[in-house]
């Protein structure tokens, strides 16, 4: 009985580990990643965060004295307007 339980436990653990290590599809980042990227660059009060069909995230954020529209490209720079 113990070998069967051990085998089931190992199978479950292996399945869980592989589910956790699956990478995101190429060129995609999640909303949390986009927000962290903006915060790292000094943006605060990030809101209206939305992902476009092209995979880029757009948001409104404050940096310095004013609010800006920002675009987070998953493969490149952050652009502020």
Long-range contacts (C-beta under 8 A, 24 or more apart in sequence): 27-55, 27-74, 27-75, 28-55, 28-74, 29-55, 29-57, 29-72, 29-74, 31-57, 34-59, 34-72, 35-59, 37-72, 37-78, 38-70, 38-72, 38-78, 41-78, 43-68, 43-70
